[in-house]
Amino acid sequence: MTYQTVNPYTNEIVATFPDATEAEVDQAITAAHGAFLVWRETPFSQRTAMLAKAARLLRAEKRRYAEILTLEMGKVIAEAEAEVDLSADILQYYADRGESLIETEQVPVAYAAEGQVEIVNQPLGVLLSIEPWNFPYYQVVRVAAPQLLVGNTILLKHASNVPQAAAMFDDLFARAGLPAGAFKNLYLPHELTEYVIDDPRVRGVALTGSEEAGSIIAAYAAKAVKKSTLELGGADAFVVLDDADIDRTAEWAVFGRHWNAGQVCVSAKRMIVVDEVFDEFLEKYRAGVTALRAGDPLDAKTTLAPLSSQSAADKLALQVEEAVAGGATAETLGDPVPTTGAFFQPTILTGMDSTNPSYYEEFFGPVSIVIRVKDEAEAITVANDSPFGLGGSVFTKDSAHGERVARKIDTGMVYVNHPTMVKADIPFGGIKHSGYGHELTNLGIQEFINKKVIDVVDIAAAF
């Protein structure tokens, strides 16, 4: 595997980076473990100061950092700048809250137990973070920020098509004051991934990626008896009830499906619309998708980016062909997208049902599945008829009713009157084939700490 920057707007190779060798991996693990022994004893005031400075650096050089995202994976510049801001928000969130997120818990003593019992939160050690290309900064920060705060250290294996975004973090954290070795980007080849996880100094692995990659990494971690967290794919339901504000709902649907060119685990991939408002919704949704403009992602007028690579566009085209072969109807919308670069024509699939082999797949790009259902009960049934369970949304003018419906949808996250979002102060995680574990807030910290029980008993206590 070669790490390359390939501009998806032009499909031109910009730069190539060599894979890490086994010797370089050993050196990085040794350095990370040595840094851990120091970092875990570093006062929280210094850890939070480092995170806050990293946030300031991101904001101060937002355009430069954003242009790396646009170059490597084609993100439109406004969305790239928003990702830089979000990453800074996450760093600042942990800088502001610091030790309060992992305070020692006093346990009431009962049932003949003796002494003063407390639960202290302590870091595990070196963690391997395996991250995808669709949000090259956000995905890294939502693991690194909480784990560096608690005292763990990080080895990063990023996606092979965003090597410059990955390398950026070495420089960022070094300038922010993180000790050498405490965070290290490795251009790690697949064949050395298990080697890293097997090392006894590496204590856990966090992965965001495909279902296939997740099953492989989870198996490696289980074999080595290491903790793992997985954030995998999604096929989020976008449920439209009969009392929804269709104008606003259609606008949110266009945004929810097409931000980041539809390459989002929690984008609105399945529009499930009750019969009473189906025709009105589809008409307005079509109009919104038609208005999208594909072009240079550095141009502020561009609202539809290329996909991350030509291979991603080719795979999506094949998925659409297979869906049509299975009985779906495909409708393309909007002006023709550029023929140069990894663009994909926005497409709506209708007539999809569970007899179509493509019905249960995740479409990672500007392809929308729009499903007509007779009523709310069927909408919930269809929403839950998926191997995935990441996010979802419910649209209704009655927010209390929307919350009741949200409770019936089997996913890790559900939003009422907004597509599934990502924010610094909202936990992120899924169920079923979308993975396990949480990231962000105090839940993200909890995944890779030792909740140690300490019981202090009076030496003179009777027994």
N, C-alpha and C positions, 0 to 999 in steps of 0.2 A: 504494500500500500504506500502510495506517495502522497504527501500532503502538498496540495497545490491551491493557489489562488487562481480561479478561473472566473473572469467577469461574466456573469450570466446575461448581461445586456448585450455583449458582443461575442460571447463564447471564446474569448481569447485567453490564453494562458499568460498570467501576469508574473507569477513567481512560483518556485518549487522549493520544498524544504525536505531535508533527508530524515528518514525514520530514526528514532532513538535506537542505540545499540544496547545490548544487555549490560555492558559495562556502564553506560550512561544511566541506565535505569537503576542499577545497584547504587551508583553514586547519589542519585536523587533520593532514593529511599533512605539511605544512610543520613543524608543531610536533613531530610524531613523529620526523621526520628530524633536526631540531635536537636533540631529546632524545637520539636515538641517538648523535650525535657526542660527547655528554657521557657518556652512560651506559656506552658501551663502554670508556671510560677510567676508569670508577669502580672502585675496588678491590673485589675480591670480598667482602671483609669487610663492606662497606657494602651490597652487593647481598643477601648472605645475611641481614644484620640486617633489611633491609626485608621479606624473605620471612617471616622468623620473627615479626616484629611483625604482619604480616597474618594469620598463623596464630593468634596470640594474640587478635587482635581478633575473628576469627570465633568462636573458642571462648567468649570472654567475652560475646558477644551472640548466642549460638546460637539462642535462641528467636525473637528478632526476625528474624534472617535466615531461619530456617526458615518462619516465617509468611508471608514473601513468596512462597516456593515454593508453599505450600499455597494461597494466594490466587490466584496466577497460573496454575498448571497442575494444581492439585487434588491434589497429593501428600499422602498421609496424614502427619500431623505427625511421627510417629516416624521415618518414612523421610526426611522433610525434614531433621530434626535429624541423622540419620545422614549425609546428603549434606553438611551443613555440616561435620561432623567429618571426613569423607573429604577434603573440599577443604582443610581445615586440615592434615590429615596429609600431603597432597601438597606443600603449601607448606613444611611443616617438613622433609620428606624432602630437598628441594633446599637448604633452609637448612643442614641438618646436613652435607650432603656437599659442597656448594660446588664449589670449583675442582677437587677430586679427580675429578669426573666428566668433566673435559675436560683432563686433564693432557697436556702436550707428550709426544709419542712419539719416542723415538730410534730411527732406522732403521739397522740394520747395513749397512755399505757392502760391496758385493761386486760381482763381474762387472765389474771395471775401473773402477767408479765412484770418484769422488774426493771427499774432503772429509768433513765431519760433517753428516749429513742428519737433519733432524727434521721432524715434522709438528705444526704448531701449529693450534689450534682457535680460529677467530675468528668473531664474529657477522656476519650478512649485512646487517642493517638493519631497515627497517620491514616487519612482517608483517601480513597481513590474516587474522584469525581469524573464520570463519563457523561459528556454533554453533546447535544445535537446542534445543528447549524441554524435552526429557524429563528432562535433568539440568542445569538452568540454571546451577549453580555449578560442578559437577564438570567439565563439558565445557570451560568457559572456563579453569579453573585448570590442567587437564592440558596445555594448550598454553602458557598464560601463565607458569606457574611456571618450567619449564625454559628457556623462551626469554628471559624477563627475567633469569634467572640468567646465561645466557651473554652477555648484552649487547644482544640485540635489543629492539625496541620493538613495541608491539601496537596495531593498530586492530581494534575488535570490531564485527562485524555479527551481532547476535543474532537469534533468532526473534522474529517480530512480536508474539507473544502473551506474551512475558515481558520487557517493557520495563523494569519496575522492578528485576527481578533483574539485568538488564544494567547499569543505571545504578549499582547498588550497588557495582560494581567500581571505578568512577571514585573514589568516596568512600573505599572500603577501601584502595586502593593509595596514594591521596594521604595518608591518615592514617598509613599505614605508612612514609611517607617517600620514595615514588617521585617522581622529578622530574616536573614538569608536562609533559604531552604524551607521556610514555613509555607510557602506556596510555590509550586513549580509546574510550569507547563511542560509536558512531555509529548513529543510527536511519536506516540506509542503505537507500534504496529500490532495488529490483532493477535499475532502469535505470541506476544509477550504480555498480553493482558492477564491471563491466568497466572503467569509467573509473578506479576505484581501482587495479585490478590492472595497468592499462596504465602508470600513473605510474612513471617510472624509479626513483623513490626507494623504491617498494614492491618488496621482493625475494622475496616468497614468499606463499603462501596455504595455510592449513590449514582443511579443511572437515569437519564431521561433519553428515550429513544424508541425504537420500534419494538413491537411485541416479540419478534424473533430475537433481537439483541437482548431484550430483557430476560428471556428464558435462559439464554446462554450464560449471562452474567450472574443470574440468580443461582444457577447450578454451580458455577465456579465458587461463589460465596458459600453456598450450603456445604459443598465438599470440604471447604477450608474452615467451616464453622465460623463464618463471619457474618455480621449484620449487613443487610442490604435494604435499600429502598428503590422502588421502581416507579417512574412516571412514564407510562407508555402511551399508546394512541387513544383516540377518542372518536366517537361518532355522535357528537352532542345533538340532542333534540332541541328544537326551537318550536315550542308548542304555542299555537295561536288559538285562543278561546273565542267564543262567539261574541263576547263583549269587548274585545280588544280595540284600541284606537288604531285602525288599520293604516292610516297615513304614517304615524310614528313607528308602528310595528314594522312596516315594510322598510322604512329607512334603517331601523336597527338591524333588520335581516340582511340588507345589502352590506352594511358595515360588518356585521358579525360573521358573515361568510367570506368576505373578500379582503379583510385586513391581512397584511403580510402575504398578499396574493393567495389567501386561503390556506396557507401553510402553518396552521396553528392547531395544536392538539385539542384546544377547547373552542375552536370556531364552530359556528352554527351550521353543521353539515346536513342535518335532516330537518326540513321545515314540515312540521306536522300541523295541518290546518283543518279546523272543523268545517264541515260542509257549508254552513250558513254564510261564512265569510271567505270561502276558498277562492272563488272567482275574483272578488275584489282584491284580495291579497295578491294573487298571482299576477293580475294586471299591473298593480303598482310595484310589485317586486321586479317584474320584467323591465318596467320603465327605469327603475333605479339601477339595475345591472347594465342596461343598455347605455346609460350615461357615463359609465366608467371609461376612463381614458388610459390606454396602455402607451408606454413610451419610456424615455430616459428616466430612470429612477432619481437622478439628480435634479430633474426639472420639477419645480414646485407644482406644475399643472398636472403631472402624472398622478393618477389615482389607482392604477393597476400595474403592479410590478411584474417583471419576469419571474418565473420559478427559480429555484436555487441553482438548477443545473439542467442541461439538455436531457440528461437521463431521467430526471424527475418529470419533465414534460412528456417524454416518450412513454414513461410508465403510466401516467395519467391518461394519455390518449388510448393506450391499450385497455385500461380499466373501463373507459367509456364504451369502447367497442364491445367489450364483453358484456356490459350492462345492457346494451342494445340487443345483442344476440340473445340475451336472456329474457327479452320482452319489453324493456323500457323504451321510452321515446326520448331522444336527445334533441334539444333545441339550443342552438348557439345564438348569442346576442351581442350587440354592439358592433362598432366599426372593426374591421379586420385588424388583428394584432400584428405587430411587426414580424416579418419573416426571418429576420436575423435576431438571434438571442433566444433564450429559453422561455418564450411567451406561450401562453395557452389561452385559447378563445373561451371566454366565459360561457358556461353550458348549464342548462337546467335539465334534469332527468325527471320525467313523470312516468306514471304507470309502473312504479317499482313496488313489488310486494315480496313476501318471504319465499315465493317460489323461484325468484331470480337469484342465482348464485352470488350476484354482486350486492345483494341487499344488505348483507352484513359486513361489507368491506368499509374501510376508511378511505375516502377520496381526499388526497392531500393537495389541494389546489382549488381553482375557481370553478368547481363543479358542485351544483346544488341538487339535492334530492328533495322534491316537493311531493308530499303525500297528503291525499284527501282522506279525512276520517269523518264518520257520521256525527260523533259527539265527543264530549270531554272524556268519558270512560274509555272509548276506543283510543283517544289520543294518548292517554296514560299507558294503555296496553302496548301501543306501538312504540312509545318512547322507551319502555322497558325491554322491548324485544330486540336486544342488542348484546353482543358479547362484551361491549365496552361499558364503562361506568365512570366517566371522568366528570364532565360538567353538563349543563343544560340550562334552559330558560323557559319561562312561562309568561305569556303576555295577556293581560286582562286589565280592565279599568278598576276592578275590585281587588286591591292589593291583598286583603285578608283572604279572599278566596284563592288568589294566586299562591299564597303561602301554603294553604291547605293542599293544593295540587302539587306544589313543589315537594312536600313531604312524602308524596306517593311515588316520586320518580327515583329510581334506584341508581344514584350516582353519588360521587363524592362532593359535588358542588351543584347548587341550583340557584339561579338568579331570577327574580321576578321583575319583569319589565326592563330588562337589560340583558344583552348577550353575556355569556360567561366572561368575566374580566380577570385581569391580573393586577393586583395592587400590593404594595409593600406590607400592608397590615391585614391582609386576608389570607388565611391558610389555604394551601393548594395540595390536592391529593385526590386519588380516585380509588375505585373498587373494580372487581371482576378483572377482565383482561386489560384494564387500564392501569393496573399495578397496585402497589400498596405503599403505605408510609405517607408522611406529610412533609412539606417544605413550607418555610416562612413562619412568622410569629414564633411563639414559644413552642409550638408543635414541631417546627423544624429543628429546634435545638434538641428536643427530647429524643430524636431518632438515634443520635450518636453520642450519648452520655452514659456514664455508669451511675445509676441511682443507688448509691451506696447507703446501706443501713448501718448506723453506728448506735450502739446501745451502751450507755455508761451506767454501770451498776455499782452501788455502794459496796465496798469490799467486805463490809460487815453484814451484808444481807444474809438472811437465813435461807437454807435450802433443805 
